[in-house]
């Protein structure tokens, strides 16, 4: 699915009324403007995941995420410190050689002024930062810079394929009701360079006014760059009993058009579980996935890839570098698996 709205669950006061038609089917997305922030929307995120090292033996997995949330507060204030928006950031680095997973997070208020110094998001192109953490688009590449003693990370990610608009030309349903939707674009197969090596990345940018259906307790999501240049996304929203409430995803072959999946075309069946020694959450880390593009198996490259974001977004979730296997057990893709709502129910 898309998924990141729910990470803000339970943390913020109730936002004010959404701007009419800020998210609607048929709206034409325009770039580079729509790489930038959409402060009128209730929630938004820019999400980068990927790997470094050779496809056959990757050395690292990485995640860099910036979230924005409209609080509904201080709408009439002229102060540049007014908390009209909150910005959050998560970063994680998995070292497969050391069998380690490190993560860090940030949170800061933002008045909405695109010239603010401490934290801001551009309204004209992709550029969001909190202090010395930054993700920005310079017209030819995305750059992530996490200047943190706990987790230093520098990435340059260049496009090798056209933008991928999810759902109906970027309008992506996330539930049984039309209003449970977002504008959602992806950049798969980003050629990535870093002091730690070279690899591939996947970037998602999404914004929404409302996503989570009252019956949804969490979601399971995959995004994989395949060795042949294809890109696969699949997700499901879960009820409390574990049954599927909604599902979707997409497939694009190299040089092909996007094939969007209907809810009844995606089956994600959980397998082996892992119990976190920190949160006590039990996560299903291995999956059988059936889509119109084929049948696959998903397996993590390290079990312990849980991220504790309680000091920023207030949630604990699992997100980690994983491999995509064909029905013969051969690795055909690398990417990320995300699991939410297992440590506690998500609310929005």
Beta strands, then each sheet from edge to edge (+ up, - down):
strand 1: 43-54
strand 2: 57-70
strand 3: 85-95
strand 4: 100-110
strand 5: 119-121
strand 6: 127-130
strand 7: 133-137
strand 8: 141-146
strand 9: 153-158
strand 10: 164-165
strand 11: 171-173
strand 12: 181-194
strand 13: 197-210
strand 14: 218-226
strand 15: 231-238
strand 16: 244-252
strand 17: 259-261
strand 18: 267-270
strand 19: 273-275
strand 20: 282-284
strand 21: 287-291
strand 22: 294-300
strand 23: 306-309
strand 24: 315-325
strand 25: 331-339
sheet 1: 4+ 3- 2+ 1- 13+ 12- 9+ 8- 7+ 6- 5+
sheet 2: 4+ 3- 2+ 1- 13+ 12- 10+
sheet 3: 4+ 3- 2+ 1- 13+ 12- 11+
sheet 4: 17+ 16- 15+ 14- 25+ 24- 22+ 21- 18+
sheet 5: 17+ 16- 15+ 14- 25+ 24- 23+
sheet 6: 19+ 20-
end
